[in-house]
């Protein structure tokens, strides 16, 4: 499968949407994951310029056959962001290609209430579900806390963590749907089963590096240092 794997990390404002000041400021990562032999890929967290993302995949001889959201926030899937007119995202991608958006079941109403997508445009998942793109498989891990339906994606020794966990720090819990106690459980329990040699690919470029193995992240990231929920909530639960 590794020989067939297509994996590409794209930085908004650099690799696409270069003329968008919000994209440059937000520093979102978008991921393309696919099967080289099949010539198909899925895009994780499409936002800002879906047409440019499609073009980048096309240049690599890949057709986008689906989309996946780590969570509902507009800088990841489109919608109104920071008071500006609606950011393009998964809805525009569906208009271009007719592809559905894979989301955790508990995130569906947040997606539909903040984008132009309907339930018919979504494919709903539960923790542990597997998505296949040709022979490449993506395992979905429900990691609530930043949002109710936040999810991470494990594929071929990589973990796409959205805003659940960054190389340094973690997602906020003071936005609608955030839950600090749930995020503690996601970071310290739900993701504890992921091996140290898995490489973490976050949803934003908030560190000097764009990815790191989880063992290194676990040693240096302050949000993973507390050993109890009480201690973690006292430090990071506000």
MARROVO-43514 format. One record per residue (C-alpha): residue number from 1; residue in one letter; x, y, z. Coordinates in steps of 0.1 Angstrom, whole numbers, plus 5000, padded with zeros to 4 digits. Layout:
// MARROVO-43514
   num   residuo      X      Y      Z
   NUM         a      X      Y      Z
...
***
This chain:
// MARROVO-43514
   num   residuo      X      Y      Z
     1         x   5000   5000   5000
     2         x   5029   5024   5008
     3         x   5040   5022   4972
     4         x   5005   5033   4961
     5         x   5001   5060   4987
     6         x   4997   5096   4976
     7         x   5001   5120   5005
     8         x   5005   5158   5002
     9         x   5004   5185   5028
    10         x   4993   5219   5014
    11         x   4996   5252   5033
    12         x   4969   5278   5027
    13         x   4983   5311   5017
    14         x   5015   5295   5003
    15         x   5007   5265   4982
    16         x   4973   5279   4972
    17         x   4951   5309   4979
    18         x   4983   5330   4979
    19         x   4965   5362   4974
    20         x   4941   5356   5003
    21         x   4952   5375   5034
    22         x   4930   5355   5057
    23         x   4944   5322   5044
    24         x   4979   5335   5049
    25         x   4970   5346   5084
    26         x   4952   5314   5095
    27         x   4980   5291   5081
    28         x   4957   5261   5076
    29         x   4969   5228   5063
    30         x   4949   5209   5037
    31         x   4958   5173   5030
    32         x   4954   5152   4999
    33         x   4954   5114   5005
    34         x   4950   5089   4977
    35         x   4959   5059   4957
    36         x   4985   5065   4929
    37         x   4975   5034   4909
    38         x   4938   5042   4910
    39         x   4945   5079   4904
    40         x   4920   5090   4931
    41         x   4923   5111   4962
    42         x   4903   5125   4991
    43         x   4909   5161   5004
    44         x   4909   5167   5041
    45         x   4896   5201   5053
    46         x   4890   5219   5019
    47         x   4888   5256   5024
    48         x   4896   5290   5008
    49         x   4902   5279   4971
    50         x   4887   5245   4964
    51         x   4893   5250   4927
    52         x   4930   5255   4932
    53         x   4932   5224   4954
    54         x   4915   5204   4926
    55         x   4940   5218   4901
    56         x   4970   5208   4923
    57         x   4957   5172   4926
    58         x   4951   5172   4888
    59         x   4987   5182   4882
    60         x   4997   5150   4900
    61         x   4972   5130   4879
    62         x   4948   5125   4908
    63         x   4911   5130   4907
    64         x   4894   5141   4940
    65         x   4866   5116   4947
    66         x   4857   5127   4983
    67         x   4862   5152   5011
    68         x   4866   5149   5048
    69         x   4862   5174   5076
    70         x   4882   5172   5108
    71         x   4856   5197   5123
    72         x   4831   5223   5114
    73         x   4851   5256   5117
    74         x   4850   5277   5085
    75         x   4888   5278   5081
    76         x   4886   5241   5075
    77         x   4853   5236   5056
    78         x   4841   5270   5046
    79         x   4815   5294   5060
    80         x   4816   5328   5076
    81         x   4849   5336   5092
    82         x   4861   5366   5112
    83         x   4832   5387   5099
    84         x   4842   5385   5063
    85         x   4820   5372   5035
    86         x   4817   5334   5034
    87         x   4849   5315   5029
    88         x   4847   5290   5001
    89         x   4851   5253   5011
    90         x   4833   5220   5010
    91         x   4801   5234   4994
    92         x   4820   5248   4965
    93         x   4840   5216   4961
    94         x   4807   5197   4959
    95         x   4795   5221   4933
    96         x   4827   5215   4913
    97         x   4829   5177   4916
    98         x   4797   5164   4932
    99         x   4817   5149   4961
   100         x   4803   5142   4995
   101         x   4818   5153   5028
   102         x   4828   5127   5054
   103         x   4821   5139   5090
   104         x   4816   5125   5124
   105         x   4779   5120   5132
   106         x   4779   5145   5161
   107         x   4794   5172   5138
   108         x   4767   5171   5112
   109         x   4743   5197   5125
   110         x   4772   5221   5131
   111         x   4783   5216   5095
   112         x   4748   5222   5081
   113         x   4741   5252   5103
   114         x   4773   5270   5092
   115         x   4777   5261   5056
   116         x   4753   5257   5026
   117         x   4756   5219   5028
   118         x   4726   5197   5037
   119         x   4725   5163   5054
   120         x   4722   5148   5019
   121         x   4757   5162   5011
   122         x   4773   5144   5041
   123         x   4784   5109   5049
   124         x   4781   5103   5086
   125         x   4806   5083   5105
   126         x   4813   5069   5140
   127         x   4845   5064   5158
   128         x   4867   5037   5142
   129         x   4851   5038   5108
   130         x   4873   5033   5078
   131         x   4873   5051   5045
   132         x   4889   5035   5015
   133         x   4904   5054   4985
   134         x   4914   5026   4962
   135         x   4937   5004   4984
   136         x   4945   5032   5008
   137         x   4926   5032   5040
   138         x   4919   5060   5064
   139         x   4908   5052   5100
   140         x   4886   5078   5117
   141         x   4891   5086   5154
   142         x   4865   5106   5172
   143         x   4883   5132   5194
   144         x   4857   5156   5207
   145         x   4867   5187   5228
   146         x   4876   5214   5203
   147         x   4842   5207   5187
   148         x   4817   5179   5195
   149         x   4825   5160   5163
   150         x   4862   5167   5159
   151         x   4880   5137   5144
   152         x   4916   5127   5136
   153         x   4925   5105   5107
   154         x   4951   5078   5108
   155         x   4966   5067   5075
   156         x   4999   5048   5068
   157         x   5018   5058   5099
   158         x   5004   5093   5099
   159         x   4978   5111   5121
   160         x   4960   5141   5107
   161         x   4949   5158   5139
   162         x   4929   5188   5127
   163         x   4927   5212   5156
   164         x   4926   5185   5183
   165         x   4963   5185   5188
   166         x   4991   5206   5174
   167         x   5028   5200   5176
   168         x   5028   5226   5204
   169         x   4994   5232   5222
   170         x   4959   5220   5212
   171         x   4927   5234   5200
   172         x   4906   5260   5219
   173         x   4876   5250   5239
   174         x   4860   5284   5243
   175         x   4843   5284   5209
   176         x   4807   5271   5204
   177         x   4806   5233   5211
   178         x   4840   5233   5228
   179         x   4844   5211   5259
   180         x   4876   5212   5279
   181         x   4869   5180   5298
   182         x   4863   5161   5266
   183         x   4895   5175   5250
   184         x   4914   5162   5280
   185         x   4900   5127   5274
   186         x   4907   5129   5237
   187         x   4944   5140   5243
   188         x   4951   5117   5272
   189         x   4929   5087   5266
   190         x   4915   5084   5231
   191         x   4948   5093   5214
   192         x   4969   5073   5239
   193         x   4966   5042   5218
   194         x   4984   5058   5188
   195         x   5020   5048   5187
   196         x   5050   5071   5193
   197         x   5064   5065   5158
   198         x   5032   5077   5141
   199         x   5039   5111   5125
   200         x   5015   5139   5136
   201         x   5003   5163   5108
   202         x   4983   5191   5124
   203         x   4956   5214   5110
   204         x   4977   5246   5112
   205         x   5013   5256   5109
   206         x   5017   5269   5145
   207         x   5053   5256   5150
   208         x   5085   5258   5131
   209         x   5080   5222   5119
   210         x   5051   5211   5098
   211         x   5050   5176   5113
   212         x   5067   5155   5140
   213         x   5065   5120   5154
   214         x   5041   5116   5183
   215         x   5069   5105   5206
   216         x   5086   5139   5202
   217         x   5052   5157   5205
   218         x   5044   5139   5237
   219         x   5078   5148   5252
   220         x   5077   5185   5244
   221         x   5040   5196   5242
   222         x   5029   5212   5274
   223         x   4992   5201   5270
   224         x   5003   5165   5273
   225         x   5024   5169   5304
   226         x   4996   5169   5331
   227         x   4988   5135   5346
   228         x   4953   5141   5358
   229         x   4922   5157   5345
   230         x   4921   5181   5375
   231         x   4956   5193   5368
   232         x   4950   5197   5331
   233         x   4917   5216   5335
   234         x   4934   5239   5360
   235         x   4960   5248   5334
   236         x   4942   5246   5301
   237         x   4904   5244   5308
   238         x   4896   5281   5307
***
